[in-house]
């Protein structure tokens, strides 16, 4: 058997990943949405620019992100630094300018852990948009990450949306 490497997302404490098979898949996807009185393009800029993420993060988990990392396609990645000082590489897995962006976090240089953060924007008027934020951990297999995954609720996502709304409407 191969030992996990330092950049591996494999469990290292002997915990059994089969615990994930006992959890109802419907509980592994949480979502929230909110109408925001701002053009989709302005909202998307706040979401797509990693340097702006700490301003609206409802999980109070993000510390900083360097300028100049804004994705422009469904390839590449950006790096954020968590409040606890750990860097995360976020791999872009879906992208439609002004409408959709999704990423999967990992250790820098590593494979994604199995969570996916998705933002969808639907234009509802000239200066209004419905914004949907989804956290999906159906691919997560690291038992050490299970408590954090389970503690991320639609209320956390709504907190991000409300902060985003305040920024976009100001």
N, C-alpha and C positions, 0 to 999 in steps of 0.2 A: 504494500500500500504506500502511496506517495504522501509525504508530509506536506501540509499546506505551506505555500511560500508566504513571505511577509506581505505581499500584495494580494494574496488570495482572499476571496470572500467565503471560503470554506470554513465551517465551524472548527474551532480549535480547542474547545473545552470538553469534547466527548459527547456533547448534546446530540440528540438524534433528530435529523431533519424530517423524519417521518411525522413529526408532530404537525407539520403543515398539512398533511393529508387528512387530518382529523378536523380541520377547521372548515366550516361552510364557505365555499368560494364567494358567495354573495357578501360575506363579511370582509373580504379582502379588497373591496373596491368601495371607496367613499367619495362622495361628490357634493358640491354645493354650487349654487348659481345666484347671480345678483344682477339686476339691471343697473347700468351705470350711464349717467347722462354725459357722455363724451363720445367723440368719434372713435370707431374701432381702431383706426391707425394710431391715435394717441395712446389708447389703452395698451395696444400691442407693444408699442415702444417701451412702456414701463415694464412689461413682462419680459420682453426679449432681451433687454439690456441687463446682464447679470449684475452690473454695478448698482442698479436700482433695487435689486431684490431685498436687501436688508430693510429698505424703507417700508415694504408692505408685507414682509414675512409674518404671518399669523402664528407660526410655531415658535417664534422668538429663538430661532436656531442659527440664523445666518449672521455672521459678523461683517465680512467684507468680500468684495470681488473687484478685481482690477478692471480699469477702464479698457475699452477696445476689444472686448470679447463677444460682442453681439453676434449671434448666429444669423446666417442669411440663407441656410439650406438645411436639409435633413442629414447633414454629415458634420463631423467635427465634434468639438466639445468646448466647455468652458469650465473654469475652476473657481470655486467659492471657498472661503475660509469660514468654518463654523465658529460660533462664539467660544467654544472650548479650544480653539486654535488648530483644529484638524482641517486639512485641505480635502476637498471633494472634487473629483472630476465628474462633470455632468455631460453624458453622451447624448447628443441630439438624435432622437429617433423618429420624429415627425415634425414637419415644418411646412406651413403655407403662410406666406407673408401676409400679415394683417389679420389672420384668422385662426391659426393653429400652431402651437409649439408644444413639444413633449420631450422630456429628457429622463435618463436613468442615471442615478449617481453611482459612483464607485470610488475606491481609493485611487489616487493619482497613478495612472499607468495600469490600473487593474481592470478586471471585468466588472460590469454592473452587478450590484448586489441583488437586484430583482424587483426593486420598486420603480414605478414610473409616475412622474408628475406631468399632468396634461392640462393645458389651458386652451379653451376654445372660445372664440368670440363670434357672436352672431349679430349682425347689424339689425336693429329694430326700428331705426328712424334716422333722420339726418344727423342728430347729435345724441344718439342713444344706442346702446349695445347690451345684449345679454352676454354675460361672461360666466363660463362654467369652468370650475377647477376640480380636477379629479386626481385622487391618489390611489394607485393600483399596486398592490403588493402580491398579486397572484403568482409571480415568478420567484418570490423570495424563498430561500431555502436555508438561510443561516439562523439557527435558533437564537443566537445572541442578539439578533436584530428584531426578534419577534415582539418583545414588549414595546419597543418604540413604534413599530408598525401598528400594533393594536391600539396604541394610545393616540394615533393620529385620526381624528374624527372629523365629521362634517363641520363641527363647530370650529375646529382649527382652520379648516379651509375657508369657512365663512369669515373668520377673522382676517385672513389674508385678503379676501375679496372686499371687505369693508375698508381696510387700509388702502387698497388699490383704488377703490371708489373715491375716497377722500383726496387722494393725490390727483386722480384724473379729473375730478370735478372742481379742483381749486384753481 
